[in-house]
Amino acid sequence: MSDEILTVQEVAALSKVADKTVYTMAQKGEIPAFKVRGQWRFKRADLDQWIEQLKGASRDADGDNE
């Protein structure tokens, strides 16, 4: 389901980082997120697109070193 909404804990588990890391990234606008009554939520489709962008940027950076 592309409209799946995830919590901080679920995103942390998926990305294998600490809850606090996800929370901090959301606060800083480093990860696509929105608030519902003061609690961070993440749309799965937005996260998938964000991850693909990160992967592309990583490949570009690796190519510059050659």
PQR file of N, CA, C, O and H, with PARSE charges and radii, in Angstrom:
ATOM      1  N   MET A   1       0.849  -1.188   0.000 -0.4000 1.5000
ATOM      2  CA  MET A   1       0.000   0.000   0.000 -0.0000 2.0000
ATOM      3  C   MET A   1       0.890   1.244   0.000  0.5500 1.7000
ATOM      4  O   MET A   1       1.656   1.454   0.941 -0.5500 1.4000
ATOM      5  N   SER A   2       0.798   2.054  -1.023 -0.4000 1.5000
ATOM      6  CA  SER A   2       1.686   3.204  -1.161 -0.0000 2.0000
ATOM      7  C   SER A   2       1.316   4.357  -0.234  0.5500 1.7000
ATOM      8  O   SER A   2       2.137   5.242   0.005 -0.5500 1.4000
ATOM      9  H   SER A   2       0.176   1.884  -1.788  0.4000 1.0000
ATOM     10  N   ASP A   3       0.086   4.360   0.292 -0.4000 1.5000
ATOM     11  CA  ASP A   3      -0.330   5.432   1.196 -0.0000 2.0000
ATOM     12  C   ASP A   3      -0.082   5.088   2.661  0.5500 1.7000
ATOM     13  O   ASP A   3      -0.603   5.752   3.558 -0.5500 1.4000
ATOM     14  H   ASP A   3      -0.582   3.641   0.098  0.4000 1.0000
ATOM     15  N   GLU A   4       0.706   4.060   2.896 -0.4000 1.5000
ATOM     16  CA  GLU A   4       0.991   3.630   4.257 -0.0000 2.0000
ATOM     17  C   GLU A   4       1.661   4.757   5.050  0.5500 1.7000
ATOM     18  O   GLU A   4       2.593   5.398   4.563 -0.5500 1.4000
ATOM     19  H   GLU A   4       1.128   3.521   2.167  0.4000 1.0000
ATOM     20  N   ILE A   5       1.181   4.989   6.268 -0.4000 1.5000
ATOM     21  CA  ILE A   5       1.727   6.005   7.153 -0.0000 2.0000
ATOM     22  C   ILE A   5       2.496   5.306   8.271  0.5500 1.7000
ATOM     23  O   ILE A   5       1.979   4.384   8.902 -0.5500 1.4000
ATOM     24  H   ILE A   5       0.424   4.468   6.663  0.4000 1.0000
ATOM     25  N   LEU A   6       3.723   5.742   8.512 -0.4000 1.5000
ATOM     26  CA  LEU A   6       4.599   5.106   9.486 -0.0000 2.0000
ATOM     27  C   LEU A   6       4.906   6.036  10.652  0.5500 1.7000
ATOM     28  O   LEU A   6       4.854   7.259  10.521 -0.5500 1.4000
ATOM     29  H   LEU A   6       4.143   6.491   7.999  0.4000 1.0000
ATOM     30  N   THR A   7       5.226   5.439  11.788 -0.4000 1.5000
ATOM     31  CA  THR A   7       5.642   6.184  12.979 -0.0000 2.0000
ATOM     32  C   THR A   7       7.164   6.289  13.002  0.5500 1.7000
ATOM     33  O   THR A   7       7.854   5.664  12.197 -0.5500 1.4000
ATOM     34  H   THR A   7       5.269   4.445  11.894  0.4000 1.0000
ATOM     35  N   VAL A   8       7.672   7.086  13.934 -0.4000 1.5000
ATOM     36  CA  VAL A   8       9.120   7.218  14.124 -0.0000 2.0000
ATOM     37  C   VAL A   8       9.735   5.838  14.374  0.5500 1.7000
ATOM     38  O   VAL A   8      10.762   5.499  13.786 -0.5500 1.4000
ATOM     39  H   VAL A   8       7.111   7.593  14.588  0.4000 1.0000
ATOM     40  N   GLN A   9       9.119   5.063  15.227 -0.4000 1.5000
ATOM     41  CA  GLN A   9       9.649   3.755  15.569 -0.0000 2.0000
ATOM     42  C   GLN A   9       9.693   2.821  14.355  0.5500 1.7000
ATOM     43  O   GLN A   9      10.656   2.075  14.178 -0.5500 1.4000
ATOM     44  H   GLN A   9       8.285   5.339  15.704  0.4000 1.0000
ATOM     45  N   GLU A  10       8.664   2.865  13.535 -0.4000 1.5000
ATOM     46  CA  GLU A  10       8.624   2.022  12.348 -0.0000 2.0000
ATOM     47  C   GLU A  10       9.686   2.429  11.332  0.5500 1.7000
ATOM     48  O   GLU A  10      10.327   1.575  10.720 -0.5500 1.4000
ATOM     49  H   GLU A  10       7.882   3.472  13.679  0.4000 1.0000
ATOM     50  N   VAL A  11       9.870   3.743  11.154 -0.4000 1.5000
ATOM     51  CA  VAL A  11      10.903   4.219  10.226 -0.0000 2.0000
ATOM     52  C   VAL A  11      12.286   3.856  10.754  0.5500 1.7000
ATOM     53  O   VAL A  11      13.164   3.469   9.983 -0.5500 1.4000
ATOM     54  H   VAL A  11       9.349   4.436  11.651  0.4000 1.0000
ATOM     55  N   ALA A  12      12.481   3.978  12.044 -0.4000 1.5000
ATOM     56  CA  ALA A  12      13.767   3.617  12.645 -0.0000 2.0000
ATOM     57  C   ALA A  12      14.065   2.141  12.417  0.5500 1.7000
ATOM     58  O   ALA A  12      15.193   1.780  12.080 -0.5500 1.4000
ATOM     59  H   ALA A  12      11.768   4.292  12.670  0.4000 1.0000
ATOM     60  N   ALA A  13      13.072   1.295  12.596 -0.4000 1.5000
ATOM     61  CA  ALA A  13      13.268  -0.139  12.390 -0.0000 2.0000
ATOM     62  C   ALA A  13      13.577  -0.450  10.926  0.5500 1.7000
ATOM     63  O   ALA A  13      14.455  -1.263  10.635 -0.5500 1.4000
ATOM     64  H   ALA A  13      12.156   1.588  12.869  0.4000 1.0000
ATOM     65  N   LEU A  14      12.862   0.191  10.012 -0.4000 1.5000
ATOM     66  CA  LEU A  14      13.083  -0.033   8.580 -0.0000 2.0000
ATOM     67  C   LEU A  14      14.470   0.421   8.143  0.5500 1.7000
ATOM     68  O   LEU A  14      15.126  -0.240   7.339 -0.5500 1.4000
ATOM     69  H   LEU A  14      12.149   0.851  10.248  0.4000 1.0000
ATOM     70  N   SER A  15      14.908   1.559   8.682 -0.4000 1.5000
ATOM     71  CA  SER A  15      16.190   2.125   8.255 -0.0000 2.0000
ATOM     72  C   SER A  15      17.349   1.678   9.137  0.5500 1.7000
ATOM     73  O   SER A  15      18.503   2.014   8.874 -0.5500 1.4000
ATOM     74  H   SER A  15      14.374   2.096   9.335  0.4000 1.0000
ATOM     75  N   LYS A  16      17.034   0.918  10.186 -0.4000 1.5000
ATOM     76  CA  LYS A  16      18.042   0.372  11.096 -0.0000 2.0000
ATOM     77  C   LYS A  16      18.899   1.456  11.753  0.5500 1.7000
ATOM     78  O   LYS A  16      20.123   1.350  11.838 -0.5500 1.4000
ATOM     79  H   LYS A  16      16.096   0.645  10.399  0.4000 1.0000
ATOM     80  N   VAL A  17      18.206   2.501  12.214 -0.4000 1.5000
ATOM     81  CA  VAL A  17      18.837   3.564  13.003 -0.0000 2.0000
ATOM     82  C   VAL A  17      18.007   3.776  14.267  0.5500 1.7000
ATOM     83  O   VAL A  17      16.908   3.235  14.388 -0.5500 1.4000
ATOM     84  H   VAL A  17      17.212   2.587  12.145  0.4000 1.0000
ATOM     85  N   ALA A  18      18.522   4.550  15.193 -0.4000 1.5000
ATOM     86  CA  ALA A  18      17.822   4.810  16.450 -0.0000 2.0000
ATOM     87  C   ALA A  18      16.607   5.712  16.225  0.5500 1.7000
ATOM     88  O   ALA A  18      16.582   6.533  15.308 -0.5500 1.4000
ATOM     89  H   ALA A  18      19.415   4.989  15.095  0.4000 1.0000
ATOM     90  N   ASP A  19      15.607   5.539  17.082 -0.4000 1.5000
ATOM     91  CA  ASP A  19      14.415   6.395  17.045 -0.0000 2.0000
ATOM     92  C   ASP A  19      14.811   7.866  17.085  0.5500 1.7000
ATOM     93  O   ASP A  19      14.281   8.685  16.335 -0.5500 1.4000
ATOM     94  H   ASP A  19      15.627   4.872  17.827  0.4000 1.0000
ATOM     95  N   LYS A  20      15.743   8.185  17.962 -0.4000 1.5000
ATOM     96  CA  LYS A  20      16.169   9.579  18.133 -0.0000 2.0000
ATOM     97  C   LYS A  20      16.764  10.145  16.852  0.5500 1.7000
ATOM     98  O   LYS A  20      16.582  11.326  16.556 -0.5500 1.4000
ATOM     99  H   LYS A  20      16.174   7.519  18.572  0.4000 1.0000
ATOM    100  N   THR A  21      17.466   9.325  16.097 -0.4000 1.5000
ATOM    101  CA  THR A  21      18.036   9.772  14.822 -0.0000 2.0000
ATOM    102  C   THR A  21      16.926  10.166  13.858  0.5500 1.7000
ATOM    103  O   THR A  21      17.009  11.215  13.219 -0.5500 1.4000
ATOM    104  H   THR A  21      17.614   8.366  16.338  0.4000 1.0000
ATOM    105  N   VAL A  22      15.895   9.349  13.743 -0.4000 1.5000
ATOM    106  CA  VAL A  22      14.766   9.646  12.860 -0.0000 2.0000
ATOM    107  C   VAL A  22      14.062  10.916  13.337  0.5500 1.7000
ATOM    108  O   VAL A  22      13.725  11.778  12.526 -0.5500 1.4000
ATOM    109  H   VAL A  22      15.827   8.497  14.261  0.4000 1.0000
ATOM    110  N   TYR A  23      13.842  11.035  14.636 -0.4000 1.5000
ATOM    111  CA  TYR A  23      13.175  12.196  15.203 -0.0000 2.0000
ATOM    112  C   TYR A  23      13.962  13.473  14.880  0.5500 1.7000
ATOM    113  O   TYR A  23      13.385  14.474  14.455 -0.5500 1.4000
ATOM    114  H   TYR A  23      14.116  10.334  15.294  0.4000 1.0000
ATOM    115  N   THR A  24      15.279  13.426  15.084 -0.4000 1.5000
ATOM    116  CA  THR A  24      16.133  14.590  14.831 -0.0000 2.0000
ATOM    117  C   THR A  24      16.127  14.954  13.349  0.5500 1.7000
ATOM    118  O   THR A  24      16.051  16.130  12.994 -0.5500 1.4000
ATOM    119  H   THR A  24      15.748  12.613  15.429  0.4000 1.0000
ATOM    120  N   MET A  25      16.207  13.947  12.492 -0.4000 1.5000
ATOM    121  CA  MET A  25      16.177  14.206  11.054 -0.0000 2.0000
ATOM    122  C   MET A  25      14.853  14.846  10.637  0.5500 1.7000
ATOM    123  O   MET A  25      14.837  15.735   9.786 -0.5500 1.4000
ATOM    124  H   MET A  25      16.268  12.991  12.781  0.4000 1.0000
ATOM    125  N   ALA A  26      13.761  14.407  11.221 -0.4000 1.5000
ATOM    126  CA  ALA A  26      12.450  14.985  10.909 -0.0000 2.0000
ATOM    127  C   ALA A  26      12.400  16.443  11.358  0.5500 1.7000
ATOM    128  O   ALA A  26      11.928  17.306  10.618 -0.5500 1.4000
ATOM    129  H   ALA A  26      13.775  13.685  11.913  0.4000 1.0000
ATOM    130  N   GLN A  27      12.880  16.716  12.553 -0.4000 1.5000
ATOM    131  CA  GLN A  27      12.892  18.090  13.065 -0.0000 2.0000
ATOM    132  C   GLN A  27      13.692  19.022  12.167  0.5500 1.7000
ATOM    133  O   GLN A  27      13.310  20.174  11.958 -0.5500 1.4000
ATOM    134  H   GLN A  27      13.264  16.015  13.154  0.4000 1.0000
ATOM    135  N   LYS A  28      14.805  18.519  11.636 -0.4000 1.5000
ATOM    136  CA  LYS A  28      15.695  19.333  10.800 -0.0000 2.0000
ATOM    137  C   LYS A  28      15.263  19.373   9.334  0.5500 1.7000
ATOM    138  O   LYS A  28      15.876  20.071   8.526 -0.5500 1.4000
ATOM    139  H   LYS A  28      15.115  17.583  11.805  0.4000 1.0000
ATOM    140  N   GLY A  29      14.221  18.634   8.991 -0.4000 1.5000
ATOM    141  CA  GLY A  29      13.756  18.600   7.612 -0.0000 2.0000
ATOM    142  C   GLY A  29      14.640  17.767   6.706  0.5500 1.7000
ATOM    143  O   GLY A  29      14.632  17.959   5.490 -0.5500 1.4000
ATOM    144  H   GLY A  29      13.723  18.067   9.647  0.4000 1.0000
ATOM    145  N   GLU A  30      15.401  16.846   7.274 -0.4000 1.5000
ATOM    146  CA  GLU A  30      16.314  16.013   6.503 -0.0000 2.0000
ATOM    147  C   GLU A  30      15.645  14.763   5.941  0.5500 1.7000
ATOM    148  O   GLU A  30      16.229  14.055   5.121 -0.5500 1.4000
ATOM    149  H   GLU A  30      15.408  16.690   8.261  0.4000 1.0000
ATOM    150  N   ILE A  31      14.433  14.496   6.380 -0.4000 1.5000
ATOM    151  CA  ILE A  31      13.679  13.335   5.932 -0.0000 2.0000
ATOM    152  C   ILE A  31      12.230  13.798   5.731  0.5500 1.7000
ATOM    153  O   ILE A  31      11.734  14.606   6.517 -0.5500 1.4000
ATOM    154  H   ILE A  31      13.958  15.071   7.046  0.4000 1.0000
ATOM    155  N   PRO A  32      11.547  13.304   4.698 -0.5600 1.5000
ATOM    156  CA  PRO A  32      10.171  13.757   4.477  0.2800 2.0000
ATOM    157  C   PRO A  32       9.243  13.277   5.601  0.5500 1.7000
ATOM    158  O   PRO A  32       9.108  12.078   5.844 -0.5500 1.4000
ATOM    159  N   ALA A  33       8.616  14.230   6.270 -0.4000 1.5000
ATOM    160  CA  ALA A  33       7.773  13.908   7.427 -0.0000 2.0000
ATOM    161  C   ALA A  33       6.716  14.988   7.620  0.5500 1.7000
ATOM    162  O   ALA A  33       6.812  16.082   7.063 -0.5500 1.4000
ATOM    163  H   ALA A  33       8.726  15.204   6.072  0.4000 1.0000
ATOM    164  N   PHE A  34       5.723  14.662   8.405 -0.4000 1.5000
ATOM    165  CA  PHE A  34       4.689  15.635   8.779 -0.0000 2.0000
ATOM    166  C   PHE A  34       4.213  15.297  10.179  0.5500 1.7000
ATOM    167  O   PHE A  34       4.431  14.192  10.676 -0.5500 1.4000
ATOM    168  H   PHE A  34       5.645  13.773   8.857  0.4000 1.0000
ATOM    169  N   LYS A  35       3.565  16.258  10.803 -0.4000 1.5000
ATOM    170  CA  LYS A  35       3.093  16.051  12.168 -0.0000 2.0000
ATOM    171  C   LYS A  35       1.576  15.879  12.196  0.5500 1.7000
ATOM    172  O   LYS A  35       0.839  16.541  11.464 -0.5500 1.4000
ATOM    173  H   LYS A  35       3.388  17.155  10.399  0.4000 1.0000
ATOM    174  N   VAL A  36       1.141  14.983  13.053 -0.4000 1.5000
ATOM    175  CA  VAL A  36      -0.273  14.790  13.352 -0.0000 2.0000
ATOM    176  C   VAL A  36      -0.406  14.961  14.860  0.5500 1.7000
ATOM    177  O   VAL A  36       0.052  14.125  15.639 -0.5500 1.4000
ATOM    178  H   VAL A  36       1.740  14.446  13.647  0.4000 1.0000
ATOM    179  N   ARG A  37      -1.045  16.068  15.257 -0.4000 1.5000
ATOM    180  CA  ARG A  37      -1.219  16.376  16.684 -0.0000 2.0000
ATOM    181  C   ARG A  37       0.092  16.276  17.457  0.5500 1.7000
ATOM    182  O   ARG A  37       0.144  15.718  18.553 -0.5500 1.4000
ATOM    183  H   ARG A  37      -1.417  16.747  14.624  0.4000 1.0000
ATOM    184  N   GLY A  38       1.156  16.832  16.860 -0.4000 1.5000
ATOM    185  CA  GLY A  38       2.438  16.903  17.540 -0.0000 2.0000
ATOM    186  C   GLY A  38       3.316  15.672  17.430  0.5500 1.7000
ATOM    187  O   GLY A  38       4.415  15.644  17.984 -0.5500 1.4000
ATOM    188  H   GLY A  38       1.114  17.286  15.970  0.4000 1.0000
ATOM    189  N   GLN A  39       2.847  14.651  16.723 -0.4000 1.5000
ATOM    190  CA  GLN A  39       3.639  13.425  16.562 -0.0000 2.0000
ATOM    191  C   GLN A  39       4.060  13.279  15.106  0.5500 1.7000
ATOM    192  O   GLN A  39       3.253  13.469  14.196 -0.5500 1.4000
ATOM    193  H   GLN A  39       1.954  14.674  16.274  0.4000 1.0000
ATOM    194  N   TRP A  40       5.329  12.941  14.892 -0.4000 1.5000
ATOM    195  CA  TRP A  40       5.853  12.785  13.539 -0.0000 2.0000
ATOM    196  C   TRP A  40       5.282  11.545  12.868  0.5500 1.7000
ATOM    197  O   TRP A  40       5.158  10.482  13.476 -0.5500 1.4000
ATOM    198  H   TRP A  40       5.985  12.786  15.631  0.4000 1.0000
ATOM    199  N   ARG A  41       4.939  11.713  11.592 -0.4000 1.5000
ATOM    200  CA  ARG A  41       4.472  10.614  10.763 -0.0000 2.0000
ATOM    201  C   ARG A  41       5.182  10.703   9.418  0.5500 1.7000
ATOM    202  O   ARG A  41       5.640  11.771   9.010 -0.5500 1.4000
ATOM    203  H   ARG A  41       5.040  12.576  11.097  0.4000 1.0000
ATOM    204  N   PHE A  42       5.265   9.558   8.736 -0.4000 1.5000
ATOM    205  CA  PHE A  42       6.018   9.450   7.497 -0.0000 2.0000
ATOM    206  C   PHE A  42       5.203   8.658   6.491  0.5500 1.7000
ATOM    207  O   PHE A  42       4.686   7.588   6.812 -0.5500 1.4000
ATOM    208  H   PHE A  42       4.893   8.691   9.067  0.4000 1.0000
ATOM    209  N   LYS A  43       5.085   9.173   5.287 -0.4000 1.5000
ATOM    210  CA  LYS A  43       4.378   8.464   4.228 -0.0000 2.0000
ATOM    211  C   LYS A  43       5.380   7.530   3.547  0.5500 1.7000
ATOM    212  O   LYS A  43       6.434   7.975   3.095 -0.5500 1.4000
ATOM    213  H   LYS A  43       5.505  10.042   5.027  0.4000 1.0000
ATOM    214  N   ARG A  44       5.061   6.267   3.474 -0.4000 1.5000
ATOM    215  CA  ARG A  44       5.976   5.260   2.947 -0.0000 2.0000
ATOM    216  C   ARG A  44       6.453   5.609   1.536  0.5500 1.7000
ATOM    217  O   ARG A  44       7.637   5.461   1.231 -0.5500 1.4000
ATOM    218  H   ARG A  44       4.204   5.905   3.841  0.4000 1.0000
ATOM    219  N   ALA A  45       5.550   6.065   0.682 -0.4000 1.5000
ATOM    220  CA  ALA A  45       5.913   6.412  -0.694 -0.0000 2.0000
ATOM    221  C   ALA A  45       6.941   7.542  -0.719  0.5500 1.7000
ATOM    222  O   ALA A  45       7.865   7.524  -1.532 -0.5500 1.4000
ATOM    223  H   ALA A  45       4.588   6.185   0.930  0.4000 1.0000
ATOM    224  N   ASP A  46       6.783   8.527   0.172 -0.4000 1.5000
ATOM    225  CA  ASP A  46       7.743   9.634   0.248 -0.0000 2.0000
ATOM    226  C   ASP A  46       9.113   9.134   0.689  0.5500 1.7000
ATOM    227  O   ASP A  46      10.139   9.575   0.171 -0.5500 1.4000
ATOM    228  H   ASP A  46       6.033   8.542   0.832  0.4000 1.0000
ATOM    229  N   LEU A  47       9.123   8.211   1.646 -0.4000 1.5000
ATOM    230  CA  LEU A  47      10.388   7.650   2.125 -0.0000 2.0000
ATOM    231  C   LEU A  47      11.079   6.845   1.026  0.5500 1.7000
ATOM    232  O   LEU A  47      12.295   6.940   0.859 -0.5500 1.4000
ATOM    233  H   LEU A  47       8.290   7.853   2.066  0.4000 1.0000
ATOM    234  N   ASP A  48      10.315   6.060   0.284 -0.4000 1.5000
ATOM    235  CA  ASP A  48      10.896   5.271  -0.802 -0.0000 2.0000
ATOM    236  C   ASP A  48      11.541   6.186  -1.844  0.5500 1.7000
ATOM    237  O   ASP A  48      12.637   5.904  -2.329 -0.5500 1.4000
ATOM    238  H   ASP A  48       9.327   5.983   0.420  0.4000 1.0000
ATOM    239  N   GLN A  49      10.862   7.278  -2.186 -0.4000 1.5000
ATOM    240  CA  GLN A  49      11.404   8.235  -3.157 -0.0000 2.0000
ATOM    241  C   GLN A  49      12.654   8.914  -2.596  0.5500 1.7000
ATOM    242  O   GLN A  49      13.633   9.097  -3.319 -0.5500 1.4000
ATOM    243  H   GLN A  49       9.972   7.507  -1.792  0.4000 1.0000
ATOM    244  N   TRP A  50      12.631   9.289  -1.318 -0.4000 1.5000
ATOM    245  CA  TRP A  50      13.769   9.927  -0.657 -0.0000 2.0000
ATOM    246  C   TRP A  50      14.980   8.992  -0.665  0.5500 1.7000
ATOM    247  O   TRP A  50      16.101   9.427  -0.929 -0.5500 1.4000
ATOM    248  H   TRP A  50      11.836   9.140  -0.730  0.4000 1.0000
ATOM    249  N   ILE A  51      14.753   7.716  -0.377 -0.4000 1.5000
ATOM    250  CA  ILE A  51      15.841   6.739  -0.370 -0.0000 2.0000
ATOM    251  C   ILE A  51      16.462   6.623  -1.762  0.5500 1.7000
ATOM    252  O   ILE A  51      17.684   6.567  -1.892 -0.5500 1.4000
ATOM    253  H   ILE A  51      13.843   7.363  -0.162  0.4000 1.0000
ATOM    254  N   GLU A  52      15.639   6.588  -2.787 -0.4000 1.5000
ATOM    255  CA  GLU A  52      16.163   6.503  -4.153 -0.0000 2.0000
ATOM    256  C   GLU A  52      17.007   7.729  -4.492  0.5500 1.7000
ATOM    257  O   GLU A  52      18.028   7.610  -5.169 -0.5500 1.4000
ATOM    258  H   GLU A  52      14.646   6.633  -2.682  0.4000 1.0000
ATOM    259  N   GLN A  53      16.589   8.903  -4.025 -0.4000 1.5000
ATOM    260  CA  GLN A  53      17.373  10.122  -4.250 -0.0000 2.0000
ATOM    261  C   GLN A  53      18.715  10.034  -3.534  0.5500 1.7000
ATOM    262  O   GLN A  53      19.742  10.429  -4.087 -0.5500 1.4000
ATOM    263  H   GLN A  53      15.760   9.000  -3.475  0.4000 1.0000
ATOM    264  N   LEU A  54      18.714   9.519  -2.312 -0.4000 1.5000
ATOM    265  CA  LEU A  54      19.966   9.351  -1.573 -0.0000 2.0000
ATOM    266  C   LEU A  54      20.903   8.381  -2.292  0.5500 1.7000
ATOM    267  O   LEU A  54      22.109   8.615  -2.372 -0.5500 1.4000
ATOM    268  H   LEU A  54      17.880   9.198  -1.863  0.4000 1.0000
ATOM    269  N   LYS A  55      20.348   7.311  -2.803 -0.4000 1.5000
ATOM    270  CA  LYS A  55      21.159   6.332  -3.518 -0.0000 2.0000
ATOM    271  C   LYS A  55      21.779   6.955  -4.757  0.5500 1.7000
ATOM    272  O   LYS A  55      22.947   6.712  -5.059 -0.5500 1.4000
ATOM    273  H   LYS A  55      19.368   7.121  -2.738  0.4000 1.0000
ATOM    274  N   GLY A  56      21.005   7.753  -5.472 -0.4000 1.5000
ATOM    275  CA  GLY A  56      21.513   8.434  -6.665 -0.0000 2.0000
ATOM    276  C   GLY A  56      22.618   9.420  -6.323  0.5500 1.7000
ATOM    277  O   GLY A  56      23.625   9.499  -7.025 -0.5500 1.4000
ATOM    278  H   GLY A  56      20.056   7.950  -5.226  0.4000 1.0000
ATOM    279  N   ALA A  57      22.431  10.170  -5.247 -0.4000 1.5000
ATOM    280  CA  ALA A  57      23.451  11.128  -4.812 -0.0000 2.0000
ATOM    281  C   ALA A  57      24.726  10.411  -4.392  0.5500 1.7000
ATOM    282  O   ALA A  57      25.830  10.893  -4.645 -0.5500 1.4000
ATOM    283  H   ALA A  57      21.612  10.106  -4.677  0.4000 1.0000
ATOM    284  N   SER A  58      24.572   9.272  -3.756 -0.4000 1.5000
ATOM    285  CA  SER A  58      25.723   8.491  -3.328 -0.0000 2.0000
ATOM    286  C   SER A  58      26.501   7.979  -4.531  0.5500 1.7000
ATOM    287  O   SER A  58      27.731   8.020  -4.542 -0.5500 1.4000
ATOM    288  H   SER A  58      23.675   8.880  -3.550  0.4000 1.0000
ATOM    289  N   ARG A  59      25.789   7.500  -5.538 -0.4000 1.5000
ATOM    290  CA  ARG A  59      26.451   7.027  -6.762 -0.0000 2.0000
ATOM    291  C   ARG A  59      27.179   8.170  -7.444  0.5500 1.7000
ATOM    292  O   ARG A  59      28.298   7.990  -7.923 -0.5500 1.4000
ATOM    293  H   ARG A  59      24.790   7.467  -5.528  0.4000 1.0000
ATOM    294  N   ASP A  60      26.560   9.347  -7.496 -0.4000 1.5000
ATOM    295  CA  ASP A  60      27.192  10.515  -8.127 -0.0000 2.0000
ATOM    296  C   ASP A  60      28.474  10.892  -7.393  0.5500 1.7000
ATOM    297  O   ASP A  60      29.489  11.184  -8.025 -0.5500 1.4000
ATOM    298  H   ASP A  60      25.651   9.493  -7.106  0.4000 1.0000
ATOM    299  N   ALA A  61      28.433  10.888  -6.065 -0.4000 1.5000
ATOM    300  CA  ALA A  61      29.596  11.239  -5.268 -0.0000 2.0000
ATOM    301  C   ALA A  61      30.713  10.226  -5.451  0.5500 1.7000
ATOM    302  O   ALA A  61      31.885  10.599  -5.507 -0.5500 1.4000
ATOM    303  H   ALA A  61      27.609  10.651  -5.551  0.4000 1.0000
ATOM    304  N   ASP A  62      30.362   8.945  -5.544 -0.4000 1.5000
ATOM    305  CA  ASP A  62      31.367   7.896  -5.751 -0.0000 2.0000
ATOM    306  C   ASP A  62      32.023   8.032  -7.117  0.5500 1.7000
ATOM    307  O   ASP A  62      33.215   7.761  -7.260 -0.5500 1.4000
ATOM    308  H   ASP A  62      29.410   8.642  -5.498  0.4000 1.0000
ATOM    309  N   GLY A  63      31.271   8.441  -8.108 -0.4000 1.5000
ATOM    310  CA  GLY A  63      31.798   8.592  -9.462 -0.0000 2.0000
ATOM    311  C   GLY A  63      32.777   9.739  -9.586  0.5500 1.7000
ATOM    312  O   GLY A  63      33.651   9.716 -10.453 -0.5500 1.4000
ATOM    313  H   GLY A  63      30.302   8.660  -7.993  0.4000 1.0000
ATOM    314  N   ASP A  64      32.644  10.756  -8.720 -0.4000 1.5000
ATOM    315  CA  ASP A  64      33.547  11.899  -8.757 -0.0000 2.0000
ATOM    316  C   ASP A  64      34.942  11.545  -8.289  0.5500 1.7000
ATOM    317  O   ASP A  64      35.901  12.239  -8.625 -0.5500 1.4000
ATOM    318  H   ASP A  64      31.934  10.775  -8.016  0.4000 1.0000
ATOM    319  N   ASN A  65      35.073  10.475  -7.515 -0.4000 1.5000
ATOM    320  CA  ASN A  65      36.363  10.111  -6.939 -0.0000 2.0000
ATOM    321  C   ASN A  65      37.228   9.306  -7.897  0.5500 1.7000
ATOM    322  O   ASN A  65      38.399   9.057  -7.610 -0.5500 1.4000
ATOM    323  H   ASN A  65      34.294   9.911  -7.242  0.4000 1.0000
ATOM    324  N   GLU A  66      36.676   8.901  -9.016 -0.4000 1.5000
ATOM    325  CA  GLU A  66      37.448   8.047  -9.920 -0.0000 2.0000
ATOM    326  C   GLU A  66      38.275   8.848 -10.871  0.5500 1.7000
ATOM    327  O   GLU A  66      38.986   8.281 -11.701 -0.5500 1.4000
ATOM    328  H   GLU A  66      35.725   9.103  -9.249  0.4000 1.0000
TER
END
